[in-house]
Structure formats: structure tokens, C-alpha cells
Amino acid sequence: MPASVPSAPRDPAALMARTLAEWGGQRDLWLFGYGSLIWRPDFAYAERRAASVHGWHRALKMWSRVNRGTPECPGLVFGMLPGGSCRGMAYRIERAQVPRMFPALWQREMVLGVYDPRWLTCRTADGPVQALAFTLSRRSPSHTGVLADEQYRRIFQQAHGIYGSTREYAEATHAELRRLGIHDRALARLLALVDAAGPDAASGD
């Protein structure tokens, strides 16, 4: 399957139509989860496998102004950025279920059309699969660039959106990664910043 690339304008409906056309509907659909999809998939799947992707890595470097923050106090969510590798979960959705589950998935992940949907090779113990993954371009205005530790502390302390705080989101992801035996050192370091800052920083949203 070809890799999806950013389109202009960023029309979520057009991106969904193109992604489904690339899938083709002739086989079950695989989806790669690396953030909240590993602890809250919200869809029925026929199979789940531990998987790794090379050439991309998980990073808490995407602004969230609705789900985990506000326009006045933006929060953060994960994106997949180029470089390195990423361990997560690959889900197989039966072909017949895709028309029913895909619009809800798109509403969750692509309501603003920020991510670049791509078909990536996921390595699993039972062989490679081509899975849909939601990646982030460093050229995107939603990419944070480099943030100082103090900025992360402030965001973890203050940012809160309709689905909860950035801190809750990061902690839930970290907990599930650890339960699955996946050690994300970068995420662990960021969460340690909150603890190191003391109870005042750790208690707020």
C-alpha cells in the first residue's frame, strides 16, 4: 500500500476516503496503536499483536487544544515522528467491520486532519503486517518542536481538555506500556519531571 502524504487543504473527509481507497477493502485492516489506542482502542478487533515499527518513534510533541488542553493552555498528545523505532500494538479489524468502525476512528484521530495517515510495515512475532498509523510531520503547525523541561512541567501541571489532563493521558500511556513490557525512556523522563517538581506541580490540572 502506498504511504499517505499531507494534502492541502487538510480535509479530514478527503483523507479518510483516500486512506480507505488505499486499503482497498479486499482484506482485513491492520491498525498500529502507539498512544491511547493501546489502552483505549474503542473498537472491536479480531486480533492484537505486539508490534514494532522502524523509522518512526513515539513522541509527546503534538499540541492538543481540545482533547488534552485548550487554546489558552494547550496540552500535548503523542505523534509518531520520523526516526528511530516504536513499539506498540497492531490490531486486525475484520474487513466486514471496517465500514462501521472506521468513521468513529477517524472522528477520534483525524477530526482536525492533523495527522498524516500512513501504511507502515509492522514487525510482529507472527510476521510483518502493513498497518495504518497516524504519523506527524515536523512541518505541521501542531508539532511542538523542542520544549524545555520547564515547559513540560507547566503543561503537566496546568493543561486540561475535554478528555482530561495531559498528565493523565501521559500516565495512562506509560502504565500500559510498562504492563506490556515496553520501556519508553523519554516518556518516563518527562513524567519524572512532575515528581521532581514537588506536590504543587504534581497535583493540578
Disulfide bonds with the S-S distance in Angstrom:
none
